[in-house]
Amino acid sequence: MVIQGRHGRGFALLAILILFAIYTAISIPVVALLAKWSQPMGEWGYLAGPMSFALMFTILATLMVPSSFMKLVAGALFGFTGGLFAGWLGAMGGALLAFLIGRHLLSEKVQSWVAEHPKMVSLDKVVEEHGLVVTIMIRLSLVIPYNMVNWALGPSKMKTRDYALGNVATVFPTILYAWWGSRLGDIIAIGDGTGPPRDALWWSTMITSIVITVGGIIWMDRISRTYLESLITEAE
């Protein structure tokens, strides 16, 4: 059993590393394109740029544009600090807007469907009684889809207050995205011949960042999934 557990963890780590490499390879051209399109915002005032980007993020996230790309673009445009502020504010806005639209337009139909499925009734009970903790756990996981959750929880019995407060936890994954967005900004600049020198310090920083990021993804996802599964099991 121990050997199987080690093999399972090794396979999961390898899978995450491969997915991380694929995601990074896809992100570079996508972020470069979005950053180029959004570049004027990076030249606006200290708050005007990030605030305007956060508003755009809110609208695009509601339209199901992947929030991870938007957070990376925020980091590339405004650096780590500005990107963290713009990405977190935009993620909060996008989460709440989709949630409220789903709550006021879809709630009655979804609740009638939920009543016919015992499994969904249990899930609805969990989000109603533990809404704050459930939202925090969901936001700590970078694997659970951000956009779909926003729309899915709106028609549920989750309290709006719990959802709004729980989404503050988006700051933690946003830290990772803002950091990598700022690093991708350097990589794009290097490709243009204007970036920082790729010396030993630069490479050591990149390698350390990869290790921390992969470890953080595994750790946060494991904690959130374990806790959510325990809540669902108790409710059944």
C-alpha positions in Angstrom: 0.0 0.0 0.0 2.8 2.4 0.8 4.5 1.7 -2.5 1.3 2.2 -4.3 0.8 5.5 -2.4 4.3 6.6 -3.4 3.7 5.7 -7.0 0.4 7.5 -7.0 2.0 10.7 -5.5 4.8 10.4 -8.0 2.4 10.0 -10.9 0.4 13.0 -9.7 3.5 15.1 -9.4 4.7 14.1 -12.9 1.2 14.9 -14.3 1.2 18.3 -12.7 4.7 19.1 -13.9 3.7 18.1 -17.5 0.5 20.1 -17.3 2.4 23.1 -15.9 4.9 22.9 -18.7 2.1 22.7 -21.3 0.1 25.5 -19.6 3.3 27.7 -19.6 4.0 27.0 -23.2 0.4 28.0 -24.2 0.4 31.0 -21.8 3.4 32.8 -23.3 1.9 33.6 -26.7 -1.6 34.1 -25.3 -0.4 36.4 -22.6 1.8 38.2 -25.1 -1.2 38.8 -27.3 -3.5 39.9 -24.5 -0.8 42.1 -22.9 -0.1 43.8 -26.3 -3.8 44.5 -26.7 -4.1 45.8 -23.1 -0.8 47.7 -23.2 -2.3 51.2 -23.0 -3.6 50.3 -19.5 -0.1 49.7 -18.3 0.8 53.3 -19.2 -2.0 54.9 -17.2 -1.8 56.2 -13.7 -0.7 54.1 -10.7 -4.4 53.2 -9.9 -6.1 54.0 -13.2 -4.5 51.2 -15.1 -5.0 48.3 -12.6 -8.6 49.5 -11.8 -9.5 49.7 -15.5 -8.0 46.2 -16.1 -9.9 44.8 -13.1 -13.2 46.1 -14.6 -12.3 44.5 -18.0 -11.3 41.3 -16.1 -14.7 41.3 -14.3 -16.6 41.5 -17.6 -14.5 38.9 -19.4 -14.5 36.4 -16.5 -18.3 36.6 -16.5 -18.2 35.7 -20.2 -16.1 32.6 -19.4 -12.7 34.0 -20.5 -10.1 32.0 -18.4 -9.2 34.0 -15.3 -5.8 32.5 -15.1 -4.8 34.2 -18.4 -6.2 37.5 -17.2 -4.2 37.3 -13.9 -1.0 36.5 -15.9 -1.6 39.5 -18.1 -2.1 41.7 -15.1 1.3 40.6 -13.8 2.9 41.1 -17.2 1.4 44.6 -17.5 1.7 46.0 -14.0 4.4 43.9 -12.4 3.9 41.7 -9.3 2.3 44.3 -6.9 0.1 46.0 -9.5 -0.8 42.7 -11.1 -1.7 41.2 -7.7 -4.1 44.1 -7.0 -5.6 44.1 -10.5 -5.9 40.3 -10.7 -7.4 39.9 -7.3 -9.9 42.8 -7.7 -10.9 41.5 -11.1 -11.3 37.9 -9.9 -13.5 39.1 -7.0 -15.6 41.2 -9.4 -16.0 38.4 -11.9 -16.9 35.8 -9.3 -19.6 38.1 -7.7 -21.1 39.3 -11.0 -21.6 35.8 -12.4 -22.9 34.5 -9.0 -25.5 37.3 -8.8 -26.6 36.8 -12.4 -27.0 33.1 -11.8 -28.8 33.7 -8.5 -31.4 36.1 -9.9 -32.0 34.5 -13.3 -31.4 30.8 -12.9 -32.1 30.0 -9.2 -35.7 28.8 -9.5 -35.1 26.4 -12.4 -31.9 25.0 -11.0 -33.5 24.4 -7.5 -36.4 22.5 -9.0 -33.9 20.3 -10.8 -31.8 19.8 -7.7 -34.9 18.7 -5.8 -35.2 15.7 -8.1 -31.6 14.5 -7.5 -30.7 13.3 -3.9 -27.0 13.8 -4.5 -27.5 17.4 -5.5 -29.7 18.0 -2.5 -26.8 16.9 -0.3 -24.4 19.2 -2.1 -26.9 22.1 -1.8 -27.1 21.4 1.9 -23.3 21.5 2.2 -23.0 24.9 0.5 -25.9 26.3 2.5 -24.5 25.3 5.9 -20.8 25.7 5.2 -20.8 28.2 2.4 -17.9 30.3 3.7 -15.5 27.4 4.2 -16.6 25.7 0.9 -15.9 28.9 -1.0 -12.5 29.3 0.6 -11.5 25.7 -0.2 -12.7 26.0 -3.8 -10.6 29.2 -4.3 -7.5 27.6 -2.8 -7.6 25.0 -5.5 -6.1 26.0 -8.8 -7.6 22.8 -10.4 -11.3 23.5 -9.8 -12.5 25.7 -12.7 -13.0 29.3 -11.5 -15.5 30.5 -14.1 -17.8 27.4 -13.9 -17.9 27.6 -10.1 -19.1 31.3 -10.3 -22.1 30.4 -12.4 -22.8 27.0 -10.7 -23.0 28.4 -7.1 -25.2 31.4 -8.0 -28.5 29.3 -8.2 -27.5 27.2 -5.1 -28.6 27.9 -1.5 -25.3 29.3 -0.6 -25.6 32.7 1.3 -24.4 35.6 -0.8 -22.5 36.9 2.3 -20.6 33.7 2.6 -19.7 33.6 -1.0 -18.5 37.2 -1.0 -16.3 36.8 2.0 -15.0 33.4 0.9 -13.8 34.9 -2.4 -11.3 37.0 -0.5 -9.2 33.8 -0.6 -8.6 34.3 -4.3 -5.7 36.4 -3.2 -3.6 33.3 -2.6 -3.7 31.8 -6.1 -3.6 35.3 -7.5 -0.2 35.7 -5.8 1.1 32.8 -7.9 -0.4 34.1 -11.1 0.8 37.7 -10.6 4.3 36.4 -9.9 4.4 34.3 -13.0 2.8 37.1 -15.0 5.6 39.4 -14.0 8.1 36.6 -15.0 6.4 36.0 -18.3 6.7 39.7 -18.9 10.4 39.3 -18.5 10.5 36.3 -20.8 8.6 38.2 -23.5 11.0 41.1 -23.1 14.0 38.8 -23.4 12.5 37.5 -26.6 12.5 41.1 -27.9 16.1 41.6 -26.7 15.1 44.1 -23.9 14.7 41.8 -20.9 16.9 41.2 -17.9 20.1 39.2 -18.3 19.6 35.4 -17.9 22.4 35.0 -15.4 22.7 32.4 -12.5 20.4 34.5 -10.3 17.7 34.7 -13.0 17.8 30.9 -13.6 17.8 30.1 -9.8 14.9 32.4 -9.3 12.9 30.7 -12.1 13.7 27.2 -10.8 12.8 28.1 -7.3 9.6 29.7 -8.5 8.6 26.5 -10.4 9.2 24.3 -7.3 7.2 26.6 -5.1 4.4 26.9 -7.6 4.0 23.2 -8.3 4.3 22.4 -4.5 1.7 25.1 -3.8 -0.7 23.8 -6.4 -0.5 20.2 -5.0 -0.7 21.4 -1.4 -3.7 23.7 -1.8 -5.6 21.3 -4.0 -5.1 18.4 -1.6 -6.3 20.4 1.4 -9.3 21.8 -0.4 -10.4 18.5 -2.0 -10.0 16.5 1.2 -12.0 19.0 3.2 -14.8 19.3 0.6 -15.1 15.5 0.3 -15.4 15.2 4.1 -18.2 17.7 4.2 -20.1 16.0 1.3 -19.7 12.6 3.0 -21.1 13.9 6.3 -24.1 15.4 4.5 -25.1 12.2 2.7 
